């Protein structure tokens, strides 16, 4: 249970990913920082712990939607759709799995 993060930590890290995402969409810079922050949050909140790859991608897409919801007030509809597409690409890329897997 020590690996789980508290709700406050989750909200803080989600807000950080959202800030990086808004910055990336507005400037075109910072994709890798956003990707790394998203992947870190996915690892810490358990989104990478699906029972198979399909479930893991589904959980990561739900996290991507949470980031987009955080960004709604700061982005136009078109920009938010673009962000969702970018985050879905990141969510679907589960090939560099962390930890030991058999």
Jmol script that loads the backbone (N, CA, C; Angstrom):
load data "model"
ATOM      1  N   UNK A   1       0.807  -1.205   0.000  1.00  0.00           N
ATOM      2  CA  UNK A   1       0.000   0.000   0.000  1.00  0.00           C
ATOM      3  C   UNK A   1       0.851   1.269   0.000  1.00  0.00           C
ATOM      4  N   UNK A   2       2.121   1.160   0.335  1.00  0.00           N
ATOM      5  CA  UNK A   2       2.980   2.343   0.370  1.00  0.00           C
ATOM      6  C   UNK A   2       3.217   2.920  -1.021  1.00  0.00           C
ATOM      7  N   UNK A   3       3.046   2.097  -2.066  1.00  0.00           N
ATOM      8  CA  UNK A   3       3.286   2.582  -3.420  1.00  0.00           C
ATOM      9  C   UNK A   3       2.181   3.506  -3.913  1.00  0.00           C
ATOM     10  N   UNK A   4       0.995   3.404  -3.303  1.00  0.00           N
ATOM     11  CA  UNK A   4      -0.119   4.242  -3.727  1.00  0.00           C
ATOM     12  C   UNK A   4       0.132   5.689  -3.311  1.00  0.00           C
ATOM     13  N   UNK A   5      -0.312   6.610  -4.161  1.00  0.00           N
ATOM     14  CA  UNK A   5      -0.158   8.020  -3.820  1.00  0.00           C
ATOM     15  C   UNK A   5      -1.478   8.533  -3.262  1.00  0.00           C
ATOM     16  N   UNK A   6      -1.401   9.545  -2.427  1.00  0.00           N
ATOM     17  CA  UNK A   6      -2.606  10.111  -1.836  1.00  0.00           C
ATOM     18  C   UNK A   6      -3.370  10.916  -2.884  1.00  0.00           C
ATOM     19  N   UNK A   7      -4.602  11.209  -2.559  1.00  0.00           N
ATOM     20  CA  UNK A   7      -5.438  11.984  -3.477  1.00  0.00           C
ATOM     21  C   UNK A   7      -4.834  13.364  -3.731  1.00  0.00           C
ATOM     22  N   UNK A   8      -4.279  13.971  -2.696  1.00  0.00           N
ATOM     23  CA  UNK A   8      -3.669  15.293  -2.852  1.00  0.00           C
ATOM     24  C   UNK A   8      -2.457  15.232  -3.776  1.00  0.00           C
ATOM     25  N   UNK A   9      -1.640  14.190  -3.608  1.00  0.00           N
ATOM     26  CA  UNK A   9      -0.486  14.023  -4.495  1.00  0.00           C
ATOM     27  C   UNK A   9      -0.935  13.802  -5.937  1.00  0.00           C
ATOM     28  N   UNK A  10      -1.972  12.979  -6.104  1.00  0.00           N
ATOM     29  CA  UNK A  10      -2.495  12.713  -7.444  1.00  0.00           C
ATOM     30  C   UNK A  10      -2.963  14.006  -8.105  1.00  0.00           C
ATOM     31  N   UNK A  11      -3.744  14.799  -7.372  1.00  0.00           N
ATOM     32  CA  UNK A  11      -4.262  16.058  -7.928  1.00  0.00           C
ATOM     33  C   UNK A  11      -3.113  17.005  -8.278  1.00  0.00           C
ATOM     34  N   UNK A  12      -2.101  17.064  -7.439  1.00  0.00           N
ATOM     35  CA  UNK A  12      -0.950  17.926  -7.690  1.00  0.00           C
ATOM     36  C   UNK A  12      -0.191  17.481  -8.936  1.00  0.00           C
ATOM     37  N   UNK A  13       0.050  16.192  -9.060  1.00  0.00           N
ATOM     38  CA  UNK A  13       0.778  15.672 -10.225  1.00  0.00           C
ATOM     39  C   UNK A  13      -0.056  15.799 -11.496  1.00  0.00           C
ATOM     40  N   UNK A  14      -1.375  15.614 -11.377  1.00  0.00           N
ATOM     41  CA  UNK A  14      -2.264  15.793 -12.523  1.00  0.00           C
ATOM     42  C   UNK A  14      -2.235  17.249 -12.982  1.00  0.00           C
ATOM     43  N   UNK A  15      -2.254  18.183 -12.037  1.00  0.00           N
ATOM     44  CA  UNK A  15      -2.179  19.603 -12.385  1.00  0.00           C
ATOM     45  C   UNK A  15      -0.844  19.929 -13.052  1.00  0.00           C
ATOM     46  N   UNK A  16       0.234  19.301 -12.600  1.00  0.00           N
ATOM     47  CA  UNK A  16       1.544  19.515 -13.213  1.00  0.00           C
ATOM     48  C   UNK A  16       1.551  19.024 -14.659  1.00  0.00           C
ATOM     49  N   UNK A  17       1.011  17.828 -14.896  1.00  0.00           N
ATOM     50  CA  UNK A  17       0.938  17.304 -16.267  1.00  0.00           C
ATOM     51  C   UNK A  17       0.073  18.222 -17.122  1.00  0.00           C
ATOM     52  N   UNK A  18      -1.031  18.713 -16.560  1.00  0.00           N
ATOM     53  CA  UNK A  18      -1.910  19.615 -17.303  1.00  0.00           C
ATOM     54  C   UNK A  18      -1.183  20.912 -17.658  1.00  0.00           C
ATOM     55  N   UNK A  19      -0.415  21.455 -16.731  1.00  0.00           N
ATOM     56  CA  UNK A  19       0.357  22.671 -17.014  1.00  0.00           C
ATOM     57  C   UNK A  19       1.347  22.442 -18.151  1.00  0.00           C
ATOM     58  N   UNK A  20       2.051  21.311 -18.101  1.00  0.00           N
ATOM     59  CA  UNK A  20       3.004  20.986 -19.166  1.00  0.00           C
ATOM     60  C   UNK A  20       2.291  20.774 -20.496  1.00  0.00           C
ATOM     61  N   UNK A  21       1.111  20.172 -20.450  1.00  0.00           N
ATOM     62  CA  UNK A  21       0.348  19.920 -21.671  1.00  0.00           C
ATOM     63  C   UNK A  21      -0.123  21.223 -22.306  1.00  0.00           C
ATOM     64  N   UNK A  22      -0.623  22.142 -21.492  1.00  0.00           N
ATOM     65  CA  UNK A  22      -1.068  23.439 -22.015  1.00  0.00           C
ATOM     66  C   UNK A  22       0.115  24.186 -22.615  1.00  0.00           C
ATOM     67  N   UNK A  23       1.235  24.163 -21.930  1.00  0.00           N
ATOM     68  CA  UNK A  23       2.434  24.818 -22.448  1.00  0.00           C
ATOM     69  C   UNK A  23       2.846  24.209 -23.782  1.00  0.00           C
ATOM     70  N   UNK A  24       2.818  22.886 -23.879  1.00  0.00           N
ATOM     71  CA  UNK A  24       3.188  22.214 -25.126  1.00  0.00           C
ATOM     72  C   UNK A  24       2.238  22.590 -26.262  1.00  0.00           C
ATOM     73  N   UNK A  25       0.950  22.560 -26.010  1.00  0.00           N
ATOM     74  CA  UNK A  25      -0.024  22.865 -27.062  1.00  0.00           C
ATOM     75  C   UNK A  25       0.099  24.319 -27.502  1.00  0.00           C
ATOM     76  N   UNK A  26       0.335  25.229 -26.567  1.00  0.00           N
ATOM     77  CA  UNK A  26       0.415  26.650 -26.912  1.00  0.00           C
ATOM     78  C   UNK A  26       1.720  27.042 -27.595  1.00  0.00           C
ATOM     79  N   UNK A  27       2.829  26.381 -27.233  1.00  0.00           N
ATOM     80  CA  UNK A  27       4.130  26.793 -27.770  1.00  0.00           C
ATOM     81  C   UNK A  27       4.743  25.799 -28.745  1.00  0.00           C
ATOM     82  N   UNK A  28       4.322  24.542 -28.670  1.00  0.00           N
ATOM     83  CA  UNK A  28       4.930  23.512 -29.510  1.00  0.00           C
ATOM     84  C   UNK A  28       6.212  22.956 -28.926  1.00  0.00           C
ATOM     85  N   UNK A  29       6.609  23.442 -27.763  1.00  0.00           N
ATOM     86  CA  UNK A  29       7.825  22.970 -27.086  1.00  0.00           C
ATOM     87  C   UNK A  29       7.449  22.220 -25.819  1.00  0.00           C
ATOM     88  N   UNK A  30       8.266  21.241 -25.456  1.00  0.00           N
ATOM     89  CA  UNK A  30       8.064  20.547 -24.192  1.00  0.00           C
ATOM     90  C   UNK A  30       7.333  19.223 -24.297  1.00  0.00           C
ATOM     91  N   UNK A  31       7.288  18.638 -25.498  1.00  0.00           N
ATOM     92  CA  UNK A  31       6.585  17.360 -25.675  1.00  0.00           C
ATOM     93  C   UNK A  31       7.168  16.277 -24.765  1.00  0.00           C
ATOM     94  N   UNK A  32       8.484  16.169 -24.727  1.00  0.00           N
ATOM     95  CA  UNK A  32       9.112  15.092 -23.971  1.00  0.00           C
ATOM     96  C   UNK A  32       8.939  15.275 -22.465  1.00  0.00           C
ATOM     97  N   UNK A  33       8.945  16.518 -21.994  1.00  0.00           N
ATOM     98  CA  UNK A  33       8.661  16.762 -20.572  1.00  0.00           C
ATOM     99  C   UNK A  33       7.239  16.347 -20.244  1.00  0.00           C
ATOM    100  N   UNK A  34       6.279  16.711 -21.132  1.00  0.00           N
ATOM    101  CA  UNK A  34       4.888  16.331 -20.919  1.00  0.00           C
ATOM    102  C   UNK A  34       4.758  14.811 -20.925  1.00  0.00           C
ATOM    103  N   UNK A  35       5.389  14.151 -21.902  1.00  0.00           N
ATOM    104  CA  UNK A  35       5.317  12.696 -22.018  1.00  0.00           C
ATOM    105  C   UNK A  35       5.893  12.022 -20.780  1.00  0.00           C
ATOM    106  N   UNK A  36       7.046  12.491 -20.339  1.00  0.00           N
ATOM    107  CA  UNK A  36       7.680  11.885 -19.169  1.00  0.00           C
ATOM    108  C   UNK A  36       6.847  12.098 -17.905  1.00  0.00           C
ATOM    109  N   UNK A  37       6.266  13.283 -17.759  1.00  0.00           N
ATOM    110  CA  UNK A  37       5.412  13.556 -16.601  1.00  0.00           C
ATOM    111  C   UNK A  37       4.159  12.688 -16.645  1.00  0.00           C
ATOM    112  N   UNK A  38       3.568  12.531 -17.828  1.00  0.00           N
ATOM    113  CA  UNK A  38       2.385  11.677 -17.979  1.00  0.00           C
ATOM    114  C   UNK A  38       2.733  10.233 -17.628  1.00  0.00           C
ATOM    115  N   UNK A  39       3.846   9.734 -18.166  1.00  0.00           N
ATOM    116  CA  UNK A  39       4.249   8.352 -17.886  1.00  0.00           C
ATOM    117  C   UNK A  39       4.562   8.149 -16.406  1.00  0.00           C
ATOM    118  N   UNK A  40       5.168   9.148 -15.782  1.00  0.00           N
ATOM    119  CA  UNK A  40       5.440   9.065 -14.350  1.00  0.00           C
ATOM    120  C   UNK A  40       4.163   9.010 -13.533  1.00  0.00           C
ATOM    121  N   UNK A  41       3.198   9.844 -13.891  1.00  0.00           N
ATOM    122  CA  UNK A  41       1.916   9.831 -13.196  1.00  0.00           C
ATOM    123  C   UNK A  41       1.202   8.508 -13.416  1.00  0.00           C
ATOM    124  N   UNK A  42       1.235   7.996 -14.637  1.00  0.00           N
ATOM    125  CA  UNK A  42       0.592   6.709 -14.930  1.00  0.00           C
ATOM    126  C   UNK A  42       1.197   5.599 -14.085  1.00  0.00           C
ATOM    127  N   UNK A  43       2.494   5.632 -13.920  1.00  0.00           N
ATOM    128  CA  UNK A  43       3.174   4.615 -13.109  1.00  0.00           C
ATOM    129  C   UNK A  43       2.786   4.752 -11.640  1.00  0.00           C
ATOM    130  N   UNK A  44       2.775   5.981 -11.131  1.00  0.00           N
ATOM    131  CA  UNK A  44       2.521   6.198  -9.713  1.00  0.00           C
ATOM    132  C   UNK A  44       1.075   5.966  -9.317  1.00  0.00           C
ATOM    133  N   UNK A  45       0.138   6.254 -10.208  1.00  0.00           N
ATOM    134  CA  UNK A  45      -1.272   6.105  -9.835  1.00  0.00           C
ATOM    135  C   UNK A  45      -1.829   4.733 -10.198  1.00  0.00           C
ATOM    136  N   UNK A  46      -1.009   3.869 -10.791  1.00  0.00           N
ATOM    137  CA  UNK A  46      -1.453   2.509 -11.075  1.00  0.00           C
ATOM    138  C   UNK A  46      -2.090   2.313 -12.431  1.00  0.00           C
ATOM    139  N   UNK A  47      -2.029   3.303 -13.293  1.00  0.00           N
ATOM    140  CA  UNK A  47      -2.633   3.161 -14.621  1.00  0.00           C
ATOM    141  C   UNK A  47      -1.886   2.146 -15.477  1.00  0.00           C
ATOM    142  N   UNK A  48      -0.655   1.839 -15.127  1.00  0.00           N
ATOM    143  CA  UNK A  48       0.134   0.863 -15.888  1.00  0.00           C
ATOM    144  C   UNK A  48      -0.062  -0.562 -15.389  1.00  0.00           C
ATOM    145  N   UNK A  49      -0.996  -0.778 -14.488  1.00  0.00           N
ATOM    146  CA  UNK A  49      -1.172  -2.093 -13.876  1.00  0.00           C
ATOM    147  C   UNK A  49      -2.429  -2.804 -14.362  1.00  0.00           C
ATOM    148  N   UNK A  50      -2.711  -2.719 -15.649  1.00  0.00           N
ATOM    149  CA  UNK A  50      -3.839  -3.451 -16.204  1.00  0.00           C
ATOM    150  C   UNK A  50      -3.537  -4.938 -16.256  1.00  0.00           C
ATOM    151  N   UNK A  51      -4.581  -5.767 -16.380  1.00  0.00           N
ATOM    152  CA  UNK A  51      -4.369  -7.215 -16.394  1.00  0.00           C
ATOM    153  C   UNK A  51      -3.775  -7.696 -17.709  1.00  0.00           C
ATOM    154  N   UNK A  52      -3.867  -6.878 -18.742  1.00  0.00           N
ATOM    155  CA  UNK A  52      -3.224  -7.172 -20.029  1.00  0.00           C
ATOM    156  C   UNK A  52      -2.953  -5.836 -20.719  1.00  0.00           C
ATOM    157  N   UNK A  53      -2.348  -5.886 -21.893  1.00  0.00           N
ATOM    158  CA  UNK A  53      -1.985  -4.643 -22.586  1.00  0.00           C
ATOM    159  C   UNK A  53      -3.202  -3.794 -22.925  1.00  0.00           C
ATOM    160  N   UNK A  54      -4.292  -4.432 -23.337  1.00  0.00           N
ATOM    161  CA  UNK A  54      -5.503  -3.686 -23.689  1.00  0.00           C
ATOM    162  C   UNK A  54      -6.061  -2.940 -22.477  1.00  0.00           C
ATOM    163  N   UNK A  55      -6.078  -3.600 -21.340  1.00  0.00           N
ATOM    164  CA  UNK A  55      -6.568  -2.954 -20.118  1.00  0.00           C
ATOM    165  C   UNK A  55      -5.640  -1.821 -19.688  1.00  0.00           C
ATOM    166  N   UNK A  56      -4.348  -2.030 -19.847  1.00  0.00           N
ATOM    167  CA  UNK A  56      -3.381  -0.994 -19.488  1.00  0.00           C
ATOM    168  C   UNK A  56      -3.567   0.239 -20.364  1.00  0.00           C
ATOM    169  N   UNK A  57      -3.727   0.033 -21.666  1.00  0.00           N
ATOM    170  CA  UNK A  57      -3.959   1.165 -22.575  1.00  0.00           C
ATOM    171  C   UNK A  57      -5.254   1.873 -22.196  1.00  0.00           C
ATOM    172  N   UNK A  58      -6.288   1.124 -21.864  1.00  0.00           N
ATOM    173  CA  UNK A  58      -7.555   1.727 -21.454  1.00  0.00           C
ATOM    174  C   UNK A  58      -7.406   2.590 -20.215  1.00  0.00           C
ATOM    175  N   UNK A  59      -6.670   2.098 -19.242  1.00  0.00           N
ATOM    176  CA  UNK A  59      -6.449   2.870 -18.016  1.00  0.00           C
ATOM    177  C   UNK A  59      -5.638   4.129 -18.303  1.00  0.00           C
ATOM    178  N   UNK A  60      -4.642   4.010 -19.172  1.00  0.00           N
ATOM    179  CA  UNK A  60      -3.821   5.173 -19.532  1.00  0.00           C
ATOM    180  C   UNK A  60      -4.649   6.201 -20.317  1.00  0.00           C
ATOM    181  N   UNK A  61      -5.582   5.731 -21.154  1.00  0.00           N
ATOM    182  CA  UNK A  61      -6.448   6.664 -21.887  1.00  0.00           C
ATOM    183  C   UNK A  61      -7.384   7.403 -20.936  1.00  0.00           C
ATOM    184  N   UNK A  62      -7.853   6.717 -19.902  1.00  0.00           N
ATOM    185  CA  UNK A  62      -8.672   7.402 -18.897  1.00  0.00           C
ATOM    186  C   UNK A  62      -7.876   8.499 -18.199  1.00  0.00           C
ATOM    187  N   UNK A  63      -6.622   8.221 -17.927  1.00  0.00           N
ATOM    188  CA  UNK A  63      -5.754   9.239 -17.332  1.00  0.00           C
ATOM    189  C   UNK A  63      -5.558  10.405 -18.300  1.00  0.00           C
ATOM    190  N   UNK A  64      -5.400  10.099 -19.589  1.00  0.00           N
ATOM    191  CA  UNK A  64      -5.266  11.154 -20.602  1.00  0.00           C
ATOM    192  C   UNK A  64      -6.515  12.032 -20.625  1.00  0.00           C
ATOM    193  N   UNK A  65      -7.683  11.411 -20.491  1.00  0.00           N
ATOM    194  CA  UNK A  65      -8.924  12.186 -20.453  1.00  0.00           C
ATOM    195  C   UNK A  65      -8.970  13.085 -19.221  1.00  0.00           C
ATOM    196  N   UNK A  66      -8.455  12.594 -18.106  1.00  0.00           N
ATOM    197  CA  UNK A  66      -8.404  13.420 -16.892  1.00  0.00           C
ATOM    198  C   UNK A  66      -7.531  14.650 -17.102  1.00  0.00           C
ATOM    199  N   UNK A  67      -6.418  14.470 -17.800  1.00  0.00           N
ATOM    200  CA  UNK A  67      -5.546  15.610 -18.103  1.00  0.00           C
ATOM    201  C   UNK A  67      -6.294  16.604 -18.984  1.00  0.00           C
ATOM    202  N   UNK A  68      -6.992  16.114 -19.997  1.00  0.00           N
ATOM    203  CA  UNK A  68      -7.746  17.003 -20.897  1.00  0.00           C
ATOM    204  C   UNK A  68      -8.827  17.768 -20.146  1.00  0.00           C
ATOM    205  N   UNK A  69      -9.484  17.109 -19.202  1.00  0.00           N
ATOM    206  CA  UNK A  69     -10.513  17.781 -18.408  1.00  0.00           C
ATOM    207  C   UNK A  69      -9.892  18.916 -17.598  1.00  0.00           C
ATOM    208  N   UNK A  70      -8.701  18.676 -17.056  1.00  0.00           N
ATOM    209  CA  UNK A  70      -7.994  19.729 -16.315  1.00  0.00           C
ATOM    210  C   UNK A  70      -7.669  20.928 -17.208  1.00  0.00           C
ATOM    211  N   UNK A  71      -7.517  20.691 -18.500  1.00  0.00           N
ATOM    212  CA  UNK A  71      -7.083  21.737 -19.437  1.00  0.00           C
ATOM    213  C   UNK A  71      -8.239  22.453 -20.134  1.00  0.00           C
ATOM    214  N   UNK A  72      -9.463  22.012 -19.939  1.00  0.00           N
ATOM    215  CA  UNK A  72     -10.604  22.551 -20.683  1.00  0.00           C
ATOM    216  C   UNK A  72     -10.694  24.068 -20.587  1.00  0.00           C
ATOM    217  N   UNK A  73     -10.529  24.610 -19.394  1.00  0.00           N
ATOM    218  CA  UNK A  73     -10.713  26.056 -19.222  1.00  0.00           C
ATOM    219  C   UNK A  73      -9.576  26.870 -19.825  1.00  0.00           C
ATOM    220  N   UNK A  74      -8.462  26.228 -20.132  1.00  0.00           N
ATOM    221  CA  UNK A  74      -7.294  26.962 -20.625  1.00  0.00           C
ATOM    222  C   UNK A  74      -7.027  26.787 -22.113  1.00  0.00           C
ATOM    223  N   UNK A  75      -7.769  25.900 -22.768  1.00  0.00           N
ATOM    224  CA  UNK A  75      -7.544  25.648 -24.193  1.00  0.00           C
ATOM    225  C   UNK A  75      -8.841  25.780 -24.971  1.00  0.00           C
ATOM    226  N   UNK A  76      -8.706  26.124 -26.237  1.00  0.00           N
ATOM    227  CA  UNK A  76      -9.877  26.131 -27.109  1.00  0.00           C
ATOM    228  C   UNK A  76     -10.302  24.690 -27.366  1.00  0.00           C
ATOM    229  N   UNK A  77     -11.481  24.520 -27.907  1.00  0.00           N
ATOM    230  CA  UNK A  77     -11.986  23.182 -28.213  1.00  0.00           C
ATOM    231  C   UNK A  77     -11.055  22.452 -29.174  1.00  0.00           C
ATOM    232  N   UNK A  78     -10.600  23.170 -30.206  1.00  0.00           N
ATOM    233  CA  UNK A  78      -9.694  22.567 -31.183  1.00  0.00           C
ATOM    234  C   UNK A  78      -8.373  22.161 -30.528  1.00  0.00           C
ATOM    235  N   UNK A  79      -7.833  23.029 -29.686  1.00  0.00           N
ATOM    236  CA  UNK A  79      -6.568  22.726 -29.011  1.00  0.00           C
ATOM    237  C   UNK A  79      -6.718  21.554 -28.049  1.00  0.00           C
ATOM    238  N   UNK A  80      -7.862  21.492 -27.362  1.00  0.00           N
ATOM    239  CA  UNK A  80      -8.088  20.385 -26.440  1.00  0.00           C
ATOM    240  C   UNK A  80      -8.215  19.066 -27.202  1.00  0.00           C
ATOM    241  N   UNK A  81      -8.867  19.092 -28.366  1.00  0.00           N
ATOM    242  CA  UNK A  81      -8.954  17.886 -29.199  1.00  0.00           C
ATOM    243  C   UNK A  81      -7.564  17.451 -29.659  1.00  0.00           C
ATOM    244  N   UNK A  82      -6.746  18.420 -30.024  1.00  0.00           N
ATOM    245  CA  UNK A  82      -5.372  18.114 -30.440  1.00  0.00           C
ATOM    246  C   UNK A  82      -4.584  17.506 -29.284  1.00  0.00           C
ATOM    247  N   UNK A  83      -4.750  18.085 -28.092  1.00  0.00           N
ATOM    248  CA  UNK A  83      -4.077  17.554 -26.912  1.00  0.00           C
ATOM    249  C   UNK A  83      -4.529  16.126 -26.634  1.00  0.00           C
ATOM    250  N   UNK A  84      -5.823  15.880 -26.739  1.00  0.00           N
ATOM    251  CA  UNK A  84      -6.325  14.531 -26.487  1.00  0.00           C
ATOM    252  C   UNK A  84      -5.700  13.532 -27.460  1.00  0.00           C
ATOM    253  N   UNK A  85      -5.578  13.914 -28.714  1.00  0.00           N
ATOM    254  CA  UNK A  85      -4.938  13.046 -29.698  1.00  0.00           C
ATOM    255  C   UNK A  85      -3.489  12.755 -29.343  1.00  0.00           C
ATOM    256  N   UNK A  86      -2.765  13.788 -28.937  1.00  0.00           N
ATOM    257  CA  UNK A  86      -1.360  13.617 -28.552  1.00  0.00           C
ATOM    258  C   UNK A  86      -1.231  12.708 -27.329  1.00  0.00           C
ATOM    259  N   UNK A  87      -2.111  12.922 -26.344  1.00  0.00           N
ATOM    260  CA  UNK A  87      -2.046  12.107 -25.133  1.00  0.00           C
ATOM    261  C   UNK A  87      -2.451  10.660 -25.403  1.00  0.00           C
ATOM    262  N   UNK A  88      -3.385  10.449 -26.321  1.00  0.00           N
ATOM    263  CA  UNK A  88      -3.766   9.078 -26.676  1.00  0.00           C
ATOM    264  C   UNK A  88      -2.600   8.337 -27.320  1.00  0.00           C
ATOM    265  N   UNK A  89      -1.815   9.048 -28.131  1.00  0.00           N
ATOM    266  CA  UNK A  89      -0.627   8.419 -28.725  1.00  0.00           C
ATOM    267  C   UNK A  89       0.341   8.001 -27.614  1.00  0.00           C
ATOM    268  N   UNK A  90       0.522   8.868 -26.633  1.00  0.00           N
ATOM    269  CA  UNK A  90       1.392   8.541 -25.501  1.00  0.00           C
ATOM    270  C   UNK A  90       0.801   7.377 -24.706  1.00  0.00           C
ATOM    271  N   UNK A  91      -0.510   7.411 -24.482  1.00  0.00           N
ATOM    272  CA  UNK A  91      -1.168   6.363 -23.700  1.00  0.00           C
ATOM    273  C   UNK A  91      -1.058   4.998 -24.367  1.00  0.00           C
ATOM    274  N   UNK A  92      -1.091   4.984 -25.686  1.00  0.00           N
ATOM    275  CA  UNK A  92      -1.029   3.713 -26.413  1.00  0.00           C
ATOM    276  C   UNK A  92       0.382   3.162 -26.505  1.00  0.00           C
ATOM    277  N   UNK A  93       1.382   3.968 -26.202  1.00  0.00           N
ATOM    278  CA  UNK A  93       2.774   3.530 -26.285  1.00  0.00           C
ATOM    279  C   UNK A  93       3.195   2.930 -24.949  1.00  0.00           C
ATOM    280  N   UNK A  94       2.911   1.659 -24.776  1.00  0.00           N
ATOM    281  CA  UNK A  94       3.264   0.989 -23.523  1.00  0.00           C
ATOM    282  C   UNK A  94       4.460   0.069 -23.701  1.00  0.00           C
ATOM    283  N   UNK A  95       5.139   0.165 -24.843  1.00  0.00           N
ATOM    284  CA  UNK A  95       6.263  -0.731 -25.115  1.00  0.00           C
ATOM    285  C   UNK A  95       7.426  -0.586 -24.133  1.00  0.00           C
ATOM    286  N   UNK A  96       7.837   0.620 -23.745  1.00  0.00           N
ATOM    287  CA  UNK A  96       8.951   0.696 -22.786  1.00  0.00           C
ATOM    288  C   UNK A  96       8.455   0.521 -21.352  1.00  0.00           C
ATOM    289  N   UNK A  97       8.004  -0.674 -21.031  1.00  0.00           N
ATOM    290  CA  UNK A  97       7.452  -0.951 -19.703  1.00  0.00           C
ATOM    291  C   UNK A  97       8.536  -0.801 -18.649  1.00  0.00           C
ATOM    292  N   UNK A  98       8.165  -0.306 -17.521  1.00  0.00           N
ATOM    293  CA  UNK A  98       9.115  -0.138 -16.426  1.00  0.00           C
ATOM    294  C   UNK A  98       9.060  -1.368 -15.522  1.00  0.00           C
ATOM    295  N   UNK A  99      10.162  -1.658 -14.894  1.00  0.00           N
ATOM    296  CA  UNK A  99      10.209  -2.781 -13.966  1.00  0.00           C
ATOM    297  C   UNK A  99      10.447  -4.095 -14.677  1.00  0.00           C
ATOM    298  N   UNK A 100      10.402  -5.156 -13.910  1.00  0.00           N
ATOM    299  CA  UNK A 100      10.628  -6.482 -14.480  1.00  0.00           C
ATOM    300  C   UNK A 100       9.312  -7.088 -14.927  1.00  0.00           C
ATOM    301  N   UNK A 101       9.251  -7.532 -16.147  1.00  0.00           N
ATOM    302  CA  UNK A 101       8.066  -8.199 -16.683  1.00  0.00           C
ATOM    303  C   UNK A 101       8.511  -9.467 -17.375  1.00  0.00           C
ATOM    304  N   UNK A 102       7.716 -10.481 -17.258  1.00  0.00           N
ATOM    305  CA  UNK A 102       8.059 -11.766 -17.886  1.00  0.00           C
ATOM    306  C   UNK A 102       7.171 -12.038 -19.054  1.00  0.00           C
TER     307      UNK A 102
END
end "model"
wireframe off; spacefill off
backbone 0.3
color backbone group
